Amino acid sequence: MLTALDKKLLQEVADLHGEPPGAFNIRKDGKGIERRSLEGIEIIPKKDQPGIDVIVAPGKKGTVHIPVIMTETDLSDLVYNKIDVGREADINLVAGCGIHNPGSGNTRHDGVHEIIVRQGARLIYTEKHFGEGDKEGKRLLNPKTVLVIEEGGYAELELVQIRGVDQTKRVTEAEVKAGGRLVIYERLLTDGEQTADSDVLVKLMAEESTARIVSRSVAQGSSKQNFYPRLLAYGAGRGHVECDSIIMDQATVRSVPEIWAENSEAELVHEAAIGKIAGEQLIKLMALGLTDEEAEEAIISGFLK
Amino acid sequence: MLLLDNISLELETDQGKVPILHDVSLNMDAGKMYALTGPNGSGKSSVARVAMGIYKQTSGKVFYNGEDISELNISERARRGIGYAFQHPPRFKGMPVKDMLEMAMKHADGVNCQVLRDIGLCPEDYLERTLDNSLSGGEIKRIEIATILAQNPKVRIFDEPEAGIDLWSFEQLIDVIGSSHREDTVTVVISHQEKILNMVDEIVLIKDGTVNMRGDRDTIWPQIKESAECSCRSNCRLEGEIYADCPR
């Protein structure tokens, strides 16, 4: 039975209002509490380690929700999930983790997702992080996603973390095979003393493989962010890395994009920018009647949209 | 409606304080359209930016409907009813056109996305577009005009609205600025374009940071043209389309 707090966390991380549509698995405080498989989308608990296998049959279309919520203090949870998207399937998968830490101990979730997108399949993957709590206990989230996109497959990852999480280390590794396409949108906002590290490594394995990594972040307060997006072309692939950060207050942002080609037909581009909010942007919105705080919020919100 | 009273302005630069405006006084009445024209760097945009509160005058006062608004900031002036369309509108990564129009309409009454159609942009094509480098300079400029139309302020200041806009859109722009002007509105257009100068009631020539000439269009325009040609013959300082028949 979900409590009001559980529902609130599920709404924050997965935009869920009531029972999820489609197949789902809800994990709370280290245990799976509700689960539903559908024909063609099987969710099976692992026997040897915590976590689930999500098996999507070839050609299947649908939605899968696998959110994690944590409501206790002084608790660590480690989960291994495997997602197999069958040939020509078309799946919208919503993951994510919401932490409400009510005490002074740390609450931590480490999630490892192994995903395979089979030939011609399509996956839209959304992973949103949320944290809250008014005591000194920290909210820690460390996701690792290992992705393989087979020939002609497509995956789009939307990775979002807006405030609330004290410390995160995100690792994303992907291999894109011939004709495969990958798009990663990463959006991050840190504040106060929060820290966030993001390591992304995408390998373009063969011809016609493409990848696009778009990272947008805002660092406020005394927070610290480190980005290491790397794009390697072993085959004749094409890729683009774009990292943009708004830096404010006493924050620190380090952005180190890397491109690396081992094929003369590869085309890789990277761009990175760190800067404050432009004065003219603030003035423009204030000239529409917004206060300077409202203008700043609107600029940040648009930037992270 | 809007009064700039003895405005002087100095701006801090790398070279120290630079005088920009000297004792500029302008009274602008509801129902009238005004053009501010003059050579590049003469101070036209600075006059507008002082009115909007973007620049703080060194001396003098700004009044709106009799109220001294000299100490009000940009937002407060916008909420009173002053609007300013930028000469070079900033770009916003990730912000859709729709959001910008909604923010503009928050403090206005009942204008909808018809404003995009008015300036030749199809809402279906543009509402979700983001105000970043994916839009051309001309598109950004037209959206800036649409934003002011959506904001619907009582004092509308357009800073070189024609800059970067193609010829076809320019005709549309003139039409929409003219047709949206109302009896309770002051419209101020900073421009060098003869077609724009022809549509206003009064022309103000700003030169070397002062009001050099001012009067109704039919009286002032021939004098300005003559003055421009004389100056141009002597030192070729003046530029812009209205001086196209300059003999240089």
Interface residues (C-beta under 8 A of the other chain):
Chain A: R216 D244 A278 E280 Q281 I283 K284 L285 M286 A287 L288 G289 L290 T291 D292 A295 A298 I299 G302 F303 L304 K305
Chain B: M52 I54 N73 I74 S75 A78 R79 G83 Y84 F86 H88 P89 P90 F92 K93 G94 M95 P96 D99 M103 A104 K106 H107 T130 T147 Q151
